[in-house]
Amino acid sequence: MSTQGKWEWLSDATSLLPPCDGAVSYYSQFGRTAGFTSAAGRRFRGILDEHLDLFRWPEGTKADRVLSVKGEGGQLYHWILPSFFQLLKDLVQEGREFAVVFRTFGSDLPRVLSAVSRALNEGAHPLFPDLPDLKLKVNMTPGEIRCSKRGTVLSRAEERVSTRDGDRGLYQYLSSVRSLGGFQDHFKWWASNDFSIRGGKPLWVDPFDQHVQHIFIDDNIRQNDEDTIVHPKVPSHLLHQIFLDPGGAETRTASTSELYDITLVQTDLLQAISQPSYFTQRVHICLENYERNLQQGAG
């Protein structure tokens, strides 16, 4: 806003971070606006159209019931970013042992698991027909993470882990996952905490762990916790808990900036659409920064 109280654009470039100190996003002031790029944000219409074209389902290939989705005008689009499947291929080719845990406040988890399974097991993705060669398994049973003032409970089928037995038990459970799967996080808890970081998706991090690195990727991660606090409607934020000593159970809440590009990745959706290796690059940055932190800790 200008000193006269009028909205002024400070930059025509897209960015995850404000162009200068004191800048605020249009969304934070006015919320989600239908037809944004046809009205106030018309200067960004070209960027939208360009990336929608890049996100189209490959021409000449049949629509897939779970991997493609119809948009405006009946145009077909990818339902899952192709750069995600590229990440899986790259990690396998690099010989890395990894697991993928989807986390969502919504009800879309069963479809996500079905889509990923269809691509990995049936080779149904036209851009990645060789995904079954990766031999990756998908746990099709959706799990739940439920929070309260008494603690956090993670459950899936017969599995159940609670922070009432200590935070490290849940951390060790997530560290032991060896497949692709997912959990629905607790939307009502998030809402009861005014949609703030206090009710966000819990993530436990052990910076002393020499064997397992947790990386949380989400387009609603924000580097500035103050910005997060004053704009509580931003969805899917995290509650970061760091173990203070090796093997210990005591935790403290960490700021996003402490873990940014180490265990937290704020997705740049435009780059994730336009750059097939986007997620692979971001994971490599986290791996390098994590290793550097380990070496500094050892020193």
Disulfide bonds with the S-S distance in Angstrom:
none
